[in-house]
Amino acid sequence: MTVQEVLDLYMAEENYVDGSIINKSFDDEGCVYKWLSSNTAQTAFRREVFIHTSTTGTLENRTVINYVEIADAK
């Protein structure tokens, strides 16, 4: 699985706010992405995921070792 495939899983969710996913940080060990999920038509909450990756290739094409959603993202 690649980083882009993990991101595609989250972007496919029904409550994903279109265009809201951004790269928060990255290094040779992995990356953190954040995005918005809607509660209702007028409110949303932030979600984040840490993706542990291999150290080769472009960020989106790196092989994912593991990923975990960050609880209570701020």
VENBEL-V829000 format. One record per residue. RES is the residue in one small letter. PSI is psi in radians with two decimals (999 if undefined). BURIAL is I if it has 9 or more other C-alpha atoms within 8 Angstrom, else O. Layout:
RES	PSI	BURIAL
RES	PSI	BURIAL
This chain:
m	2.48	O
t	2.93	I
v	-0.76	I
q	-0.64	O
e	-0.63	O
v	-0.80	I
l	-0.68	O
d	-0.62	O
l	-0.81	O
y	-0.69	O
m	-0.35	I
a	-0.20	O
e	2.55	O
e	-0.62	O
n	0.13	O
y	2.29	I
v	2.02	I
d	2.34	O
g	0.15	O
s	-0.16	I
i	2.26	I
i	2.70	O
n	2.09	I
k	-0.74	O
s	2.80	O
f	2.75	I
d	-2.88	O
d	-0.32	O
e	-0.39	I
g	-2.85	I
c	2.81	I
v	2.22	I
y	2.60	I
k	2.70	I
w	3.05	I
l	2.49	I
s	2.39	I
s	2.40	I
n	-0.84	I
t	-3.02	O
a	-0.35	O
q	-0.08	O
t	2.73	O
a	2.86	I
f	2.68	O
r	2.46	I
r	2.65	I
e	2.64	I
v	2.37	I
f	2.27	I
i	1.98	I
h	2.20	I
t	2.94	I
s	2.96	I
t	0.31	O
t	2.71	O
g	3.02	O
t	2.76	O
l	-0.87	O
e	-0.42	O
n	-0.03	I
r	2.59	I
t	2.32	I
v	2.25	I
i	-0.75	O
n	2.74	O
y	2.62	I
v	2.38	O
e	2.45	O
i	2.11	I
a	2.58	O
d	0.85	O
a	2.43	O
k	999	O
